[in-house]
Amino acid sequence: MRWPVEVLLDLSASGMGMDEILEDHPELEKEDFLAVFEFAKLAISGKSIREMA
């Protein structure tokens, strides 16, 4: 199952902790959040994903 980056960021921004979100949504894994945070970092840095590979 794929979750949009925006949804996971919204859940985090709402004040829910990662552990709470993972408990409520067992289909998600910690690695999903790590990927979202990495994507968000790249998005605001102005770098492309290709530049980081």
C-alpha positions as CSV (number, residue, x, y, z in Angstrom):
1,M,0.0,0.0,0.0
2,R,1.3,3.4,-0.9
3,W,0.7,6.5,1.2
4,P,1.1,10.0,-0.2
5,V,3.9,11.9,1.4
6,E,1.5,14.7,2.2
7,V,-0.7,12.5,4.3
8,L,2.1,11.2,6.5
9,L,3.4,14.8,6.9
10,D,-0.1,16.0,7.8
11,L,-0.4,13.2,10.4
12,S,3.0,14.2,11.9
13,A,2.1,17.9,11.8
14,S,-1.2,17.2,13.6
15,G,0.8,16.4,16.7
16,M,0.7,12.6,16.4
17,G,4.0,10.9,17.2
18,M,5.5,8.3,14.8
19,D,4.8,5.5,17.3
20,E,1.1,6.6,17.6
21,I,0.7,6.7,13.8
22,L,2.3,3.3,13.4
23,E,0.1,1.9,16.1
24,D,-3.1,3.3,14.4
25,H,-1.9,2.2,10.9
26,P,-0.1,-1.1,11.2
27,E,0.4,-1.3,7.4
28,L,3.0,1.5,7.8
29,E,6.6,0.9,8.9
30,K,9.2,3.1,10.4
31,E,11.1,3.1,7.2
32,D,8.1,4.7,5.5
33,F,8.5,7.7,7.7
34,L,12.2,7.8,7.3
35,A,11.6,7.9,3.5
36,V,9.0,10.7,3.9
37,F,11.4,12.8,6.0
38,E,14.2,12.3,3.5
39,F,11.9,13.3,0.6
40,A,10.8,16.4,2.5
41,K,14.4,17.3,3.2
42,L,15.3,17.0,-0.5
43,A,12.2,19.0,-1.5
44,I,13.1,22.0,0.6
45,S,16.8,21.8,-0.2
46,G,16.2,22.4,-3.9
47,K,18.1,19.2,-4.8
48,S,16.7,16.5,-6.9
49,I,16.5,12.9,-6.0
50,R,18.9,12.2,-8.9
51,E,21.5,14.4,-7.4
52,M,21.5,12.4,-4.1
53,A,21.8,9.0,-5.8
